Amino acid sequence: MDPNKPTSSNEPKLRDHVYDGIQEYDQKLPNWWLFTLYIAIVWFVLHWVCYYQLGFGSSDTAVIDQAMAEMQVARDKQMETITDKQLWELSRDPKAVAAGKATFMTPGMCVTCHGPDLSATLAGVKLPGQPLNDLEWKYGGNPVEIFKIVRKGSPDVTKGMVAWETMLGMQRVSEVVAFVLSHHKEGEPIKRAPDAPPVGDAAVPAPK
């Protein structure tokens, strides 16, 4: 009797070829396995057409970017209610102060008008900005007031500081303020600069 022939119609038969003494059964794959394969192929083709050709769906990069943007908006919203106490605490955080210093000292940014030592002078020459290392403040010297003017700019738009919020974002603005506050002590007296606007003037929302 031929050993390769099945003894019944339900039994698989052995193929004639042999590889390293190994024989294979000539057996059809189960239908459930074949249908799974066919469905996977159809799904892949549909996905490829819809995603890569028709532009449906979002990439992982887009999803991550959107999540990061939402986190940034939430962080900025939280910054809107920041307090003097929180800014003083930030000024005692070495990482925040170092980050603020790096931004402050970037050529073309804060250091250009306020000087590397925050005195608003460079080699004895007066710079356009206000000194930030003394006790006199033109538009208010509380941390929140400083934070506000760095964000929104000087009330005098004709010759004052520009608004930095759009360029730096709330996080970096808070770090710059932390760096400035690191040159001061909590509770120190705040003096009005001789050229400060009158108290109650509409154009007095913040400090220097």
Disulfide bonds with the S-S distance in Angstrom:
none
